[in-house]
């Protein structure tokens, strides 16, 4: 039993009094989907909310009580679990932080091997090239 409401939310699942009640799947306008249990139109009990934000896909697996999230785990699209207590990924002390966060450069998307580095000049050689260029 699927229906669409006036704001573009669709629902496919059990209903009572024309409201989501029991098990079903609700799809929001932004494409995020909740699959799980409902009580009188609210997320209630166990469920999974899959979303996309800024091109990043993630999901929240949790337990709701009348629409309020009570317990949860957050997973990224690659199933890396976010752990707020022991999170050591992309923090300022992590070398990846500068590249990925401040420079918007993915780490290890490509790699430059030592044999591919351009020829390097010593400081003395650099100074010679600068003085020669100035003359």
BANU-395343 format. One record per residue: residue number from 1; x, y, z of N, C-alpha, C in turn. Coordinates in nm, 2 decimals, padded with zeros to 4 digits. Layout:
// residues N
pakol fipa:NUM&n.east:X&n.north:Y&n.up:Z&ca.east:X&ca.north:Y&ca.up:Z&c.east:X&c.north:Y&c.up:Z;
...
This chain:
// residues 135
pakol fipa:1&n.east:00.08&n.north:-00.12&n.up:00.00&ca.east:00.00&ca.north:00.00&ca.up:00.00&c.east:00.09&c.north:00.12&c.up:00.00;
pakol fipa:2&n.east:00.11&n.north:00.19&n.up:-00.11&ca.east:00.19&ca.north:00.30&ca.up:-00.12&c.east:00.10&c.north:00.43&c.up:-00.14;
pakol fipa:3&n.east:00.15&n.north:00.53&n.up:-00.07&ca.east:00.08&ca.north:00.66&ca.up:-00.09&c.east:00.18&c.north:00.77&c.up:-00.09;
pakol fipa:4&n.east:00.14&n.north:00.89&n.up:-00.14&ca.east:00.22&ca.north:01.01&ca.up:-00.14&c.east:00.14&c.north:01.12&c.up:-00.07;
pakol fipa:5&n.east:00.21&n.north:01.19&n.up:00.02&ca.east:00.14&ca.north:01.30&ca.up:00.08&c.east:00.17&c.north:01.43&c.up:00.01;
pakol fipa:6&n.east:00.12&n.north:01.54&n.up:00.05&ca.east:00.12&ca.north:01.67&ca.up:-00.02&c.east:00.26&c.north:01.73&c.up:-00.02;
pakol fipa:7&n.east:00.36&n.north:01.68&n.up:00.05&ca.east:00.49&ca.north:01.73&ca.up:00.05&c.east:00.59&c.north:01.64&c.up:-00.03;
pakol fipa:8&n.east:00.54&n.north:01.53&n.up:-00.09&ca.east:00.62&ca.north:01.45&ca.up:-00.17&c.east:00.69&c.north:01.33&c.up:-00.09;
pakol fipa:9&n.east:00.64&n.north:01.30&n.up:00.02&ca.east:00.69&ca.north:01.18&ca.up:00.10&c.east:00.61&c.north:01.06&c.up:00.06;
pakol fipa:10&n.east:00.67&n.north:00.95&n.up:00.02&ca.east:00.60&ca.north:00.83&ca.up:-00.01&c.east:00.62&c.north:00.72&c.up:00.10;
pakol fipa:11&n.east:00.52&n.north:00.64&n.up:00.11&ca.east:00.53&ca.north:00.53&ca.up:00.21&c.east:00.47&c.north:00.40&c.up:00.15;
pakol fipa:12&n.east:00.54&n.north:00.29&n.up:00.18&ca.east:00.49&ca.north:00.16&ca.up:00.13&c.east:00.50&c.north:00.07&c.up:00.26;
pakol fipa:13&n.east:00.39&n.north:00.03&n.up:00.31&ca.east:00.39&ca.north:-00.06&ca.up:00.42&c.east:00.26&c.north:-00.06&c.up:00.49;
pakol fipa:14&n.east:00.26&n.north:-00.11&n.up:00.62&ca.east:00.14&ca.north:-00.13&ca.up:00.70&c.east:00.09&c.north:00.01&c.up:00.74;
pakol fipa:15&n.east:-00.05&n.north:00.02&n.up:00.75&ca.east:-00.11&ca.north:00.14&ca.up:00.80&c.east:-00.23&c.north:00.11&c.up:00.89;
pakol fipa:16&n.east:-00.26&n.north:00.20&n.up:00.97&ca.east:-00.38&ca.north:00.20&ca.up:01.05&c.east:-00.43&c.north:00.35&c.up:01.05;
pakol fipa:17&n.east:-00.56&n.north:00.36&n.up:01.03&ca.east:-00.62&ca.north:00.50&ca.up:01.02&c.east:-00.55&c.north:00.59&c.up:00.92;
pakol fipa:18&n.east:-00.51&n.north:00.53&n.up:00.81&ca.east:-00.44&ca.north:00.60&ca.up:00.70&c.east:-00.30&c.north:00.66&c.up:00.74;
pakol fipa:19&n.east:-00.24&n.north:00.60&n.up:00.85&ca.east:-00.11&ca.north:00.65&ca.up:00.89&c.east:-00.01&c.north:00.53&c.up:00.89;
pakol fipa:20&n.east:00.12&n.north:00.55&n.up:00.86&ca.east:00.21&ca.north:00.44&ca.up:00.88&c.east:00.21&c.north:00.38&c.up:01.02;
pakol fipa:21&n.east:00.19&n.north:00.25&n.up:01.02&ca.east:00.18&ca.north:00.19&ca.up:01.15&c.east:00.22&c.north:00.04&c.up:01.13;
pakol fipa:22&n.east:00.32&n.north:00.00&n.up:01.20&ca.east:00.38&ca.north:-00.14&ca.up:01.17&c.east:00.50&c.north:-00.13&c.up:01.09;
pakol fipa:23&n.east:00.53&n.north:-00.22&n.up:01.00&ca.east:00.65&ca.north:-00.22&ca.up:00.92&c.east:00.63&c.north:-00.15&c.up:00.79;
pakol fipa:24&n.east:00.73&n.north:-00.07&n.up:00.75&ca.east:00.72&ca.north:-00.01&ca.up:00.61&c.east:00.85&c.north:00.06&c.up:00.57;
pakol fipa:25&n.east:00.84&n.north:00.13&n.up:00.46&ca.east:00.95&ca.north:00.21&ca.up:00.41&c.east:00.89&c.north:00.34&c.up:00.37;
pakol fipa:26&n.east:00.96&n.north:00.45&n.up:00.42&ca.east:00.92&ca.north:00.59&ca.up:00.39&c.east:01.04&c.north:00.65&c.up:00.31;
pakol fipa:27&n.east:01.00&n.north:00.71&n.up:00.20&ca.east:01.10&ca.north:00.79&ca.up:00.12&c.east:01.07&c.north:00.93&c.up:00.12;
pakol fipa:28&n.east:01.17&n.north:01.01&n.up:00.17&ca.east:01.16&ca.north:01.16&ca.up:00.18&c.east:01.19&c.north:01.23&c.up:00.05;
pakol fipa:29&n.east:01.15&n.north:01.36&n.up:00.04&ca.east:01.18&ca.north:01.44&ca.up:-00.08&c.east:01.32&c.north:01.43&c.up:-00.13;
pakol fipa:30&n.east:01.42&n.north:01.43&n.up:-00.03&ca.east:01.56&ca.north:01.44&ca.up:-00.07&c.east:01.61&c.north:01.30&c.up:-00.11;
pakol fipa:31&n.east:01.53&n.north:01.20&n.up:-00.11&ca.east:01.57&ca.north:01.07&ca.up:-00.15&c.east:01.61&c.north:00.98&c.up:-00.03;
pakol fipa:32&n.east:01.62&n.north:01.03&n.up:00.09&ca.east:01.66&ca.north:00.95&ca.up:00.21&c.east:01.54&c.north:00.85&c.up:00.23;
pakol fipa:33&n.east:01.58&n.north:00.73&n.up:00.28&ca.east:01.48&ca.north:00.63&ca.up:00.31&c.east:01.49&c.north:00.57&c.up:00.45;
pakol fipa:34&n.east:01.37&n.north:00.56&n.up:00.51&ca.east:01.37&ca.north:00.49&ca.up:00.64&c.east:01.29&c.north:00.36&c.up:00.62;
pakol fipa:35&n.east:01.36&n.north:00.26&n.up:00.66&ca.east:01.29&ca.north:00.12&ca.up:00.66&c.east:01.29&c.north:00.07&c.up:00.80;
pakol fipa:36&n.east:01.17&n.north:00.04&n.up:00.85&ca.east:01.16&ca.north:-00.01&ca.up:00.98&c.east:01.02&c.north:00.00&c.up:01.03;
pakol fipa:37&n.east:01.01&n.north:00.02&n.up:01.16&ca.east:00.88&ca.north:00.02&ca.up:01.23&c.east:00.83&c.north:00.16&c.up:01.25;
pakol fipa:38&n.east:00.69&n.north:00.17&n.up:01.25&ca.east:00.62&ca.north:00.29&ca.up:01.27&c.east:00.52&c.north:00.28&c.up:01.38;
pakol fipa:39&n.east:00.48&n.north:00.38&n.up:01.44&ca.east:00.37&ca.north:00.39&ca.up:01.54&c.east:00.30&c.north:00.52&c.up:01.52;
pakol fipa:40&n.east:00.18&n.north:00.51&n.up:01.47&ca.east:00.09&ca.north:00.63&ca.up:01.45&c.east:00.17&c.north:00.74&c.up:01.36;
pakol fipa:41&n.east:00.23&n.north:00.69&n.up:01.26&ca.east:00.30&ca.north:00.78&ca.up:01.16&c.east:00.44&c.north:00.82&c.up:01.20;
pakol fipa:42&n.east:00.49&n.north:00.78&n.up:01.32&ca.east:00.62&ca.north:00.82&ca.up:01.36&c.east:00.72&c.north:00.70&c.up:01.35;
pakol fipa:43&n.east:00.85&n.north:00.72&n.up:01.33&ca.east:00.95&ca.north:00.62&ca.up:01.34&c.east:00.94&c.north:00.57&c.up:01.48;
pakol fipa:44&n.east:00.93&n.north:00.43&n.up:01.50&ca.east:00.92&ca.north:00.38&ca.up:01.63&c.east:00.97&c.north:00.24&c.up:01.63;
pakol fipa:45&n.east:01.06&n.north:00.21&n.up:01.72&ca.east:01.12&ca.north:00.08&ca.up:01.73&c.east:01.25&c.north:00.07&c.up:01.64;
pakol fipa:46&n.east:01.29&n.north:-00.04&n.up:01.59&ca.east:01.41&ca.north:-00.06&ca.up:01.51&c.east:01.39&c.north:-00.01&c.up:01.37;
pakol fipa:47&n.east:01.49&n.north:00.05&n.up:01.32&ca.east:01.49&ca.north:00.10&ca.up:01.18&c.east:01.62&c.north:00.14&c.up:01.13;
pakol fipa:48&n.east:01.62&n.north:00.17&n.up:01.00&ca.east:01.74&ca.north:00.21&ca.up:00.93&c.east:01.71&c.north:00.33&c.up:00.84;
pakol fipa:49&n.east:01.79&n.north:00.44&n.up:00.86&ca.east:01.77&ca.north:00.56&ca.up:00.78&c.east:01.89&c.north:00.57&c.up:00.69;
pakol fipa:50&n.east:01.87&n.north:00.56&n.up:00.55&ca.east:01.98&ca.north:00.58&ca.up:00.46&c.east:01.97&c.north:00.71&c.up:00.40;
pakol fipa:51&n.east:02.08&n.north:00.79&n.up:00.39&ca.east:02.07&ca.north:00.93&ca.up:00.35&c.east:02.20&c.north:00.96&c.up:00.26;
pakol fipa:52&n.east:02.19&n.north:01.07&n.up:00.19&ca.east:02.30&ca.north:01.12&ca.up:00.12&c.east:02.32&c.north:01.27&c.up:00.16;
pakol fipa:53&n.east:02.44&n.north:01.31&n.up:00.19&ca.east:02.46&ca.north:01.45&ca.up:00.23&c.east:02.59&c.north:01.49&c.up:00.17;
pakol fipa:54&n.east:02.59&n.north:01.59&n.up:00.09&ca.east:02.71&ca.north:01.64&ca.up:00.02&c.east:02.78&c.north:01.54&c.up:-00.06;
pakol fipa:55&n.east:02.71&n.north:01.45&n.up:-00.12&ca.east:02.77&ca.north:01.34&ca.up:-00.20&c.east:02.81&c.north:01.22&c.up:-00.12;
pakol fipa:56&n.east:02.80&n.north:01.22&n.up:00.01&ca.east:02.84&ca.north:01.11&ca.up:00.09&c.east:02.72&c.north:01.03&c.up:00.14;
pakol fipa:57&n.east:02.72&n.north:00.91&n.up:00.11&ca.east:02.61&ca.north:00.82&ca.up:00.15&c.east:02.64&c.north:00.76&c.up:00.29;
pakol fipa:58&n.east:02.53&n.north:00.76&n.up:00.37&ca.east:02.55&ca.north:00.70&ca.up:00.50&c.east:02.42&c.north:00.64&c.up:00.55;
pakol fipa:59&n.east:02.43&n.north:00.58&n.up:00.66&ca.east:02.30&ca.north:00.53&ca.up:00.72&c.east:02.31&c.north:00.53&c.up:00.87;
pakol fipa:60&n.east:02.19&n.north:00.54&n.up:00.93&ca.east:02.18&ca.north:00.54&ca.up:01.08&c.east:02.10&c.north:00.42&c.up:01.10;
pakol fipa:61&n.east:02.15&n.north:00.33&n.up:01.18&ca.east:02.08&ca.north:00.21&ca.up:01.23&c.east:02.05&c.north:00.23&c.up:01.37;
pakol fipa:62&n.east:01.92&n.north:00.23&n.up:01.41&ca.east:01.89&ca.north:00.27&ca.up:01.55&c.east:01.75&c.north:00.22&c.up:01.59;
pakol fipa:63&n.east:01.72&n.north:00.28&n.up:01.71&ca.east:01.59&ca.north:00.25&ca.up:01.77&c.east:01.53&c.north:00.39&c.up:01.80;
pakol fipa:64&n.east:01.41&n.north:00.40&n.up:01.76&ca.east:01.33&ca.north:00.53&ca.up:01.78&c.east:01.22&c.north:00.51&c.up:01.88;
pakol fipa:65&n.east:01.18&n.north:00.61&n.up:01.94&ca.east:01.07&ca.north:00.61&ca.up:02.03&c.east:00.98&c.north:00.73&c.up:01.99;
pakol fipa:66&n.east:00.87&n.north:00.70&n.up:01.93&ca.east:00.77&ca.north:00.81&ca.up:01.88&c.east:00.85&c.north:00.92&c.up:01.81;
pakol fipa:67&n.east:00.93&n.north:00.88&n.up:01.71&ca.east:01.00&ca.north:00.97&ca.up:01.62&c.east:01.13&c.north:01.03&c.up:01.68;
pakol fipa:68&n.east:01.17&n.north:01.00&n.up:01.80&ca.east:01.29&ca.north:01.05&ca.up:01.86&c.east:01.39&c.north:00.93&c.up:01.86;
pakol fipa:69&n.east:01.51&n.north:00.96&n.up:01.81&ca.east:01.62&ca.north:00.86&ca.up:01.80&c.east:01.67&c.north:00.84&c.up:01.94;
pakol fipa:70&n.east:01.67&n.north:00.71&n.up:01.99&ca.east:01.71&ca.north:00.68&ca.up:02.12&c.east:01.85&c.north:00.61&c.up:02.13;
pakol fipa:71&n.east:01.88&n.north:00.52&n.up:02.04&ca.east:02.01&ca.north:00.45&ca.up:02.03&c.east:02.04&c.north:00.44&c.up:01.88;
pakol fipa:72&n.east:02.17&n.north:00.46&n.up:01.85&ca.east:02.20&ca.north:00.45&ca.up:01.71&c.east:02.35&c.north:00.42&c.up:01.68;
pakol fipa:73&n.east:02.37&n.north:00.37&n.up:01.56&ca.east:02.51&ca.north:00.36&ca.up:01.51&c.east:02.50&c.north:00.43&c.up:01.37;
pakol fipa:74&n.east:02.61&n.north:00.50&n.up:01.34&ca.east:02.62&ca.north:00.56&ca.up:01.21&c.east:02.73&c.north:00.50&c.up:01.12;
pakol fipa:75&n.east:02.69&n.north:00.47&n.up:01.00&ca.east:02.78&ca.north:00.41&ca.up:00.90&c.east:02.80&c.north:00.49&c.up:00.78;
pakol fipa:76&n.east:02.92&n.north:00.50&n.up:00.73&ca.east:02.94&ca.north:00.57&ca.up:00.60&c.east:02.91&c.north:00.47&c.up:00.49;
pakol fipa:77&n.east:02.91&n.north:00.51&n.up:00.36&ca.east:02.87&ca.north:00.43&ca.up:00.25&c.east:02.96&c.north:00.31&c.up:00.23;
pakol fipa:78&n.east:03.08&n.north:00.31&n.up:00.28&ca.east:03.17&ca.north:00.19&ca.up:00.27&c.east:03.16&c.north:00.11&c.up:00.40;
pakol fipa:79&n.east:03.06&n.north:00.13&n.up:00.48&ca.east:03.03&ca.north:00.06&ca.up:00.60&c.east:03.13&c.north:00.08&c.up:00.71;
pakol fipa:80&n.east:03.21&n.north:00.19&n.up:00.70&ca.east:03.30&ca.north:00.23&ca.up:00.81&c.east:03.20&c.north:00.29&c.up:00.92;
pakol fipa:81&n.east:03.21&n.north:00.24&n.up:01.04&ca.east:03.13&ca.north:00.28&ca.up:01.15&c.east:03.19&c.north:00.40&c.up:01.21;
pakol fipa:82&n.east:03.11&n.north:00.51&n.up:01.23&ca.east:03.15&ca.north:00.63&ca.up:01.30&c.east:03.14&c.north:00.60&c.up:01.45;
pakol fipa:83&n.east:03.25&n.north:00.63&n.up:01.52&ca.east:03.25&ca.north:00.61&ca.up:01.67&c.east:03.29&c.north:00.74&c.up:01.73;
pakol fipa:84&n.east:03.20&n.north:00.81&n.up:01.79&ca.east:03.24&ca.north:00.94&ca.up:01.84&c.east:03.34&c.north:00.94&c.up:01.96;
pakol fipa:85&n.east:03.34&n.north:00.83&n.up:02.03&ca.east:03.43&ca.north:00.82&ca.up:02.15&c.east:03.58&c.north:00.79&c.up:02.11;
pakol fipa:86&n.east:03.60&n.north:00.71&n.up:02.01&ca.east:03.73&ca.north:00.67&ca.up:01.97&c.east:03.76&c.north:00.70&c.up:01.83;
pakol fipa:87&n.east:03.71&n.north:00.81&n.up:01.78&ca.east:03.72&ca.north:00.84&ca.up:01.64&c.east:03.86&c.north:00.90&c.up:01.61;
pakol fipa:88&n.east:03.94&n.north:00.84&n.up:01.53&ca.east:04.08&ca.north:00.88&ca.up:01.50&c.east:04.10&c.north:00.90&c.up:01.36;
pakol fipa:89&n.east:04.00&n.north:00.92&n.up:01.28&ca.east:04.01&ca.north:00.94&ca.up:01.14&c.east:03.98&c.north:01.08&c.up:01.10;
pakol fipa:90&n.east:04.06&n.north:01.15&n.up:01.02&ca.east:04.04&ca.north:01.28&ca.up:00.98&c.east:04.03&c.north:01.38&c.up:01.09;
pakol fipa:91&n.east:04.11&n.north:01.37&n.up:01.19&ca.east:04.12&ca.north:01.47&ca.up:01.30&c.east:04.25&c.north:01.55&c.up:01.28;
pakol fipa:92&n.east:04.26&n.north:01.66&n.up:01.34&ca.east:04.38&ca.north:01.75&ca.up:01.31&c.east:04.51&c.north:01.68&c.up:01.32;
pakol fipa:93&n.east:04.53&n.north:01.58&n.up:01.41&ca.east:04.65&ca.north:01.51&ca.up:01.43&c.east:04.68&c.north:01.40&c.up:01.33;
pakol fipa:94&n.east:04.58&n.north:01.37&n.up:01.25&ca.east:04.59&ca.north:01.27&ca.up:01.14&c.east:04.64&c.north:01.34&c.up:01.01;
pakol fipa:95&n.east:04.74&n.north:01.28&n.up:00.95&ca.east:04.80&ca.north:01.35&ca.up:00.83&c.east:04.69&c.north:01.36&c.up:00.72;
pakol fipa:96&n.east:04.59&n.north:01.28&n.up:00.72&ca.east:04.49&ca.north:01.28&ca.up:00.61&c.east:04.40&c.north:01.41&c.up:00.63;
pakol fipa:97&n.east:04.40&n.north:01.46&n.up:00.75&ca.east:04.31&ca.north:01.58&ca.up:00.78&c.east:04.34&c.north:01.69&c.up:00.69;
pakol fipa:98&n.east:04.47&n.north:01.73&n.up:00.68&ca.east:04.51&ca.north:01.84&ca.up:00.60&c.east:04.47&c.north:01.82&c.up:00.45;
pakol fipa:99&n.east:04.50&n.north:01.70&n.up:00.40&ca.east:04.48&ca.north:01.68&ca.up:00.26&c.east:04.33&c.north:01.67&c.up:00.22;
pakol fipa:100&n.east:04.25&n.north:01.60&n.up:00.30&ca.east:04.11&ca.north:01.57&ca.up:00.27&c.east:04.02&c.north:01.69&c.up:00.32;
pakol fipa:101&n.east:04.05&n.north:01.74&n.up:00.43&ca.east:03.96&ca.north:01.84&ca.up:00.49&c.east:03.99&c.north:01.98&c.up:00.44;
pakol fipa:102&n.east:04.12&n.north:02.02&n.up:00.46&ca.east:04.15&ca.north:02.16&ca.up:00.43&c.east:04.18&c.north:02.18&c.up:00.28;
pakol fipa:103&n.east:04.23&n.north:02.07&n.up:00.21&ca.east:04.26&ca.north:02.09&ca.up:00.07&c.east:04.16&c.north:02.02&c.up:-00.02;
pakol fipa:104&n.east:04.06&n.north:01.95&n.up:00.03&ca.east:03.96&ca.north:01.88&ca.up:-00.05&c.east:04.03&c.north:01.78&c.up:-00.15;
pakol fipa:105&n.east:04.14&n.north:01.72&n.up:-00.10&ca.east:04.22&ca.north:01.63&ca.up:-00.19&c.east:04.21&c.north:01.49&c.up:-00.13;
pakol fipa:106&n.east:04.15&n.north:01.39&n.up:-00.20&ca.east:04.14&ca.north:01.26&ca.up:-00.14&c.east:04.28&c.north:01.20&c.up:-00.12;
pakol fipa:107&n.east:04.30&n.north:01.13&n.up:-00.01&ca.east:04.43&ca.north:01.07&ca.up:00.02&c.east:04.44&c.north:00.94&c.up:-00.07;
pakol fipa:108&n.east:04.55&n.north:00.92&n.up:-00.13&ca.east:04.59&ca.north:00.80&ca.up:-00.20&c.east:04.50&c.north:00.78&c.up:-00.33;
pakol fipa:109&n.east:04.44&n.north:00.89&n.up:-00.38&ca.east:04.37&ca.north:00.87&ca.up:-00.51&c.east:04.47&c.north:00.84&c.up:-00.62;
pakol fipa:110&n.east:04.59&n.north:00.90&n.up:-00.60&ca.east:04.70&ca.north:00.87&ca.up:-00.69&c.east:04.83&c.north:00.88&c.up:-00.61;
pakol fipa:111&n.east:04.93&n.north:00.82&n.up:-00.66&ca.east:05.06&ca.north:00.82&ca.up:-00.58&c.east:05.17&c.north:00.85&c.up:-00.67;
pakol fipa:112&n.east:05.26&n.north:00.94&n.up:-00.62&ca.east:05.38&ca.north:00.97&ca.up:-00.69&c.east:05.50&c.north:00.89&c.up:-00.64;
pakol fipa:113&n.east:05.55&n.north:00.81&n.up:-00.72&ca.east:05.67&ca.north:00.73&ca.up:-00.68&c.east:05.79&c.north:00.81&c.up:-00.68;
pakol fipa:114&n.east:05.89&n.north:00.78&n.up:-00.59&ca.east:06.01&ca.north:00.86&ca.up:-00.59&c.east:06.08&c.north:00.88&c.up:-00.72;
pakol fipa:115&n.east:06.07&n.north:00.78&n.up:-00.81&ca.east:06.13&ca.north:00.80&ca.up:-00.94&c.east:06.06&c.north:00.90&c.up:-01.03;
pakol fipa:116&n.east:05.94&n.north:00.94&n.up:-00.99&ca.east:05.86&ca.north:01.04&ca.up:-01.07&c.east:05.88&c.north:01.18&c.up:-01.02;
pakol fipa:117&n.east:05.95&n.north:01.20&n.up:-00.91&ca.east:05.96&ca.north:01.34&ca.up:-00.86&c.east:06.05&c.north:01.41&c.up:-00.95;
pakol fipa:118&n.east:06.03&n.north:01.54&n.up:-00.97&ca.east:06.11&ca.north:01.62&ca.up:-01.06&c.east:06.25&c.north:01.63&c.up:-01.00;
pakol fipa:119&n.east:06.35&n.north:01.67&n.up:-01.08&ca.east:06.48&ca.north:01.68&ca.up:-01.03&c.east:06.49&c.north:01.80&c.up:-00.93;
pakol fipa:120&n.east:06.56&n.north:01.78&n.up:-00.82&ca.east:06.56&ca.north:01.88&ca.up:-00.71&c.east:06.70&c.north:01.94&c.up:-00.72;
pakol fipa:121&n.east:06.70&n.north:02.07&n.up:-00.69&ca.east:06.82&ca.north:02.15&ca.up:-00.68&c.east:06.86&c.north:02.17&c.up:-00.54;
pakol fipa:122&n.east:06.99&n.north:02.17&n.up:-00.51&ca.east:07.04&ca.north:02.21&ca.up:-00.38&c.east:07.02&c.north:02.36&c.up:-00.37;
pakol fipa:123&n.east:07.03&n.north:02.41&n.up:-00.25&ca.east:07.01&ca.north:02.56&ca.up:-00.22&c.east:07.11&c.north:02.64&c.up:-00.30;
pakol fipa:124&n.east:07.24&n.north:02.59&n.up:-00.30&ca.east:07.34&ca.north:02.66&ca.up:-00.37&c.east:07.31&c.north:02.66&c.up:-00.52;
pakol fipa:125&n.east:07.27&n.north:02.55&n.up:-00.58&ca.east:07.23&ca.north:02.55&ca.up:-00.72&c.east:07.12&c.north:02.64&c.up:-00.75;
pakol fipa:126&n.east:07.02&n.north:02.64&n.up:-00.66&ca.east:06.90&ca.north:02.73&ca.up:-00.68&c.east:06.95&c.north:02.88&c.up:-00.69;
pakol fipa:127&n.east:07.03&n.north:02.91&n.up:-00.59&ca.east:07.08&ca.north:03.05&ca.up:-00.59&c.east:07.16&c.north:03.09&c.up:-00.71;
pakol fipa:128&n.east:07.23&n.north:02.99&n.up:-00.77&ca.east:07.31&ca.north:03.02&ca.up:-00.89&c.east:07.21&c.north:03.04&c.up:-01.01;
pakol fipa:129&n.east:07.10&n.north:02.96&n.up:-01.01&ca.east:07.00&ca.north:02.99&ca.up:-01.12&c.east:06.93&c.north:03.12&c.up:-01.11;
pakol fipa:130&n.east:06.91&n.north:03.16&n.up:-00.98&ca.east:06.84&ca.north:03.29&ca.up:-00.96&c.east:06.93&c.north:03.41&c.up:-01.00;
pakol fipa:131&n.east:07.06&n.north:03.40&n.up:-00.96&ca.east:07.15&ca.north:03.51&ca.up:-00.99&c.east:07.17&c.north:03.51&c.up:-01.14;
pakol fipa:132&n.east:07.18&n.north:03.39&n.up:-01.21&ca.east:07.20&ca.north:03.39&ca.up:-01.35&c.east:07.07&c.north:03.45&c.up:-01.43;
pakol fipa:133&n.east:06.95&n.north:03.42&n.up:-01.37&ca.east:06.83&ca.north:03.47&ca.up:-01.43&c.east:06.82&c.north:03.62&c.up:-01.42;
pakol fipa:134&n.east:06.88&n.north:03.67&n.up:-01.31&ca.east:06.87&ca.north:03.82&ca.up:-01.28&c.east:06.96&c.north:03.89&c.up:-01.38;
pakol fipa:135&n.east:07.07&n.north:03.83&n.up:-01.42&ca.east:07.17&ca.north:03.90&ca.up:-01.51&c.east:07.13&c.north:03.89&c.up:-01.65;
